[in-house]
Amino acid sequence: MSEFNSIEACLKEIENRYNNTEKIRKKLANYEEPIQVTFLDTNRNVMILVHNDQGIEVKDNTSDEKAPVKIEFSSEKIMLELFNKKLGAVKAYSSGKIKVVEGQIRNLMKLKSLMF
């Protein structure tokens, strides 16, 4: 497994995991709430649009103030550490490095396999 060196590589991996993993598509078969991810250190926004089990779109440098699920990362480095398995999702959440700003924690748990 290669190391992720950029947020762009992580975003591409989110798409790859969805497209290439039947288990993830099944887990998200009834999910279609847009997810806005914000990186506080760079003020970068990413939209993840899951279309049930029909497809996924990851839009970098895009935001939607009406998104029902909003997740904040304290920095882009946190996402890289998650993807490179240097930090666990639960520890990142419990230490405040990831925050669910809008929506419910169960949404983050459902997305765990897709994003982390």
C-alpha positions in Angstrom: 0.0 0.0 0.0 1.4 3.3 -1.0 1.5 6.3 1.3 -0.9 9.2 0.7 1.0 12.5 0.3 -1.8 14.9 -0.6 -5.5 15.6 0.0 -6.1 15.1 -3.7 -4.8 11.5 -3.4 -7.1 10.9 -0.4 -10.1 12.3 -2.3 -9.3 10.0 -5.2 -9.0 7.1 -2.8 -12.5 7.9 -1.5 -13.9 7.5 -5.0 -11.8 4.3 -5.6 -13.1 2.7 -2.3 -16.6 3.4 -3.3 -16.3 2.2 -6.9 -14.2 -0.9 -6.1 -15.7 -2.2 -2.9 -19.1 -3.8 -3.0 -19.3 -3.9 0.8 -19.0 -0.1 1.0 -21.6 0.5 -1.7 -24.0 -1.8 0.1 -23.4 0.0 3.4 -24.2 3.3 1.6 -27.1 1.9 -0.4 -29.6 4.2 1.4 -27.3 7.1 1.9 -27.6 10.3 -0.1 -27.0 13.3 2.2 -24.3 15.6 0.9 -21.3 15.8 3.1 -19.2 19.0 3.4 -15.7 18.5 4.7 -13.8 21.6 5.9 -10.1 21.8 6.7 -9.7 24.6 9.2 -6.0 25.2 8.6 -6.4 25.9 4.9 -10.1 26.9 4.8 -10.5 24.3 2.1 -13.9 22.8 1.5 -14.8 19.5 -0.2 -18.2 18.1 -1.0 -18.8 14.4 -1.1 -22.0 13.4 -2.8 -23.0 9.8 -2.3 -25.8 8.8 -4.7 -27.0 5.7 -2.7 -25.4 2.7 -4.5 -25.4 4.5 -7.8 -22.3 6.5 -7.7 -20.2 9.1 -5.9 -18.9 12.6 -6.7 -16.1 14.2 -4.8 -15.9 18.0 -5.5 -12.8 19.7 -4.3 -12.9 23.4 -3.4 -16.7 23.3 -3.3 -19.0 24.0 -0.4 -22.8 24.1 0.3 -23.9 25.9 3.4 -27.2 23.9 3.3 -25.4 20.5 3.5 -27.0 18.4 6.1 -23.7 16.8 7.2 -20.7 19.0 7.9 -17.4 17.6 9.2 -14.4 19.7 10.2 -10.8 18.5 10.3 -8.5 20.7 12.4 -6.0 20.3 9.5 -5.3 18.6 6.2 -2.6 16.7 8.0 -5.3 14.8 10.1 -6.9 13.4 6.9 -3.4 12.3 5.7 -2.7 10.6 9.0 -6.0 8.8 8.9 -5.5 7.5 5.4 -1.9 6.5 6.2 -3.2 4.6 9.3 -1.0 6.8 11.6 -4.2 8.0 13.5 -7.4 6.2 14.1 -10.8 7.8 13.4 -12.2 7.3 16.9 -9.1 8.8 18.5 -9.2 11.7 16.0 -12.8 12.4 16.9 -12.5 12.0 20.6 -9.5 14.3 20.7 -11.4 17.0 18.7 -9.3 16.7 15.6 -12.5 15.8 13.7 -15.8 17.4 14.6 -19.3 16.7 13.3 -20.5 20.3 13.0 -23.9 19.4 11.5 -25.6 16.1 11.3 -25.3 13.1 13.6 -22.2 11.1 14.7 -23.9 8.0 13.2 -23.4 9.6 9.8 -19.6 9.7 10.5 -19.6 6.1 11.6 -21.4 5.1 8.4 -18.8 6.9 6.3 -15.9 5.6 8.3 -15.1 2.8 5.8 -15.4 5.2 2.9 -13.2 7.9 4.3 -10.8 6.3 6.8 
